[in-house]
Amino acid sequence: MQQDHRIVGIHLTDRLQRAVELQAVLTEYGACIRTRLGLHEVEHADSPNGVVLLDSVGAPGRIDAMVAALKDIDGLEVQEMRFAHETGQ
């Protein structure tokens, strides 16, 4: 059975202060991340806001643990998109 495709979106409202905590979680759960995309205003290197998109893979429980760890960090908003795969393909 194929697992749902899960995209995790992270909005940082204090990027410079939360980057270290965020990176620690991403490193701990690195095996759950197929692709990572970070976005922030390039005109301002010290822009306080940023968005990270994660293409997640692996056991659903492990991804759930990663999302919970991200939600425990103050200053982050975490949301998910899930795409169900049809069985029998």
Protein Blocks (a to p, Z undefined) as FASTA:
>chain_A
ZZdddddddddfblmlmmmmmmmmmmmmmmmpmbdcddddfklmklcbdcdddddedjfk
lmmmmmmmmmmpghiacddddddddehZZ
